[in-house]
Amino acid sequence: MKRLQVFALAGALTLTVFTGAFAIMGMARGSTKPATPALTAQVAPATATASAPQRWDD
């Protein structure tokens, strides 16, 4: 391996370690913002058509 490749690999690994550490520290500290409730959509039930049987024995 050339010296430039070694330094590039070392730099990439160092950045990976730092970003991982910052992510772990952020998760350990918790969010500063309150969680917003998720928006939910309710679907209306389908209406029965006139041709559909109303009971199973029809």
C-alpha positions as CSV (number, residue, x, y, z in Angstrom):
1,M,0.0,0.0,0.0
2,K,1.2,3.5,-0.7
3,R,1.6,6.0,2.0
4,L,-1.2,8.2,0.6
5,Q,-3.6,5.2,0.6
6,V,-2.7,4.4,4.2
7,F,-3.3,8.0,5.3
8,A,-6.7,8.1,3.4
9,L,-7.8,4.9,5.1
10,A,-6.7,6.1,8.5
11,G,-8.6,9.4,8.0
12,A,-11.8,7.5,6.9
13,L,-11.6,5.2,9.9
14,T,-11.0,8.2,12.2
15,L,-14.0,10.0,10.9
16,T,-16.1,6.8,11.3
17,V,-15.1,6.5,14.9
18,F,-15.9,10.2,15.6
19,T,-19.3,10.2,13.9
20,G,-20.2,6.9,15.7
21,A,-19.1,8.4,19.1
22,F,-21.1,11.6,18.4
23,A,-24.2,9.5,17.5
24,I,-23.9,7.4,20.6
25,M,-23.5,10.4,22.8
26,G,-26.5,12.0,21.2
27,M,-28.7,8.9,21.8
28,A,-27.5,8.7,25.4
29,R,-28.3,12.3,26.1
30,G,-31.7,12.0,24.6
31,S,-33.7,14.4,22.5
32,T,-34.2,18.0,23.6
33,K,-37.4,18.4,21.7
34,P,-40.7,16.8,22.8
35,A,-41.9,14.0,20.5
36,T,-44.6,15.1,18.1
37,P,-47.5,12.7,17.8
38,A,-47.7,10.8,14.6
39,L,-50.5,11.7,12.2
40,T,-52.9,8.9,11.6
41,A,-55.5,8.6,8.9
42,Q,-58.8,6.7,9.5
43,V,-60.4,4.9,6.6
44,A,-64.1,4.7,6.5
45,P,-65.5,1.2,6.2
46,A,-66.7,0.2,2.7
47,T,-70.4,0.3,2.3
48,A,-72.2,-2.8,1.1
49,T,-73.6,-2.8,-2.4
50,A,-77.2,-3.8,-3.2
51,S,-76.1,-7.0,-4.9
52,A,-74.1,-8.3,-2.0
53,P,-75.9,-10.8,0.3
54,Q,-76.5,-9.5,3.8
55,R,-76.3,-12.9,5.5
56,W,-74.2,-16.0,4.8
57,D,-77.3,-18.2,4.0
58,D,-78.8,-15.9,1.4
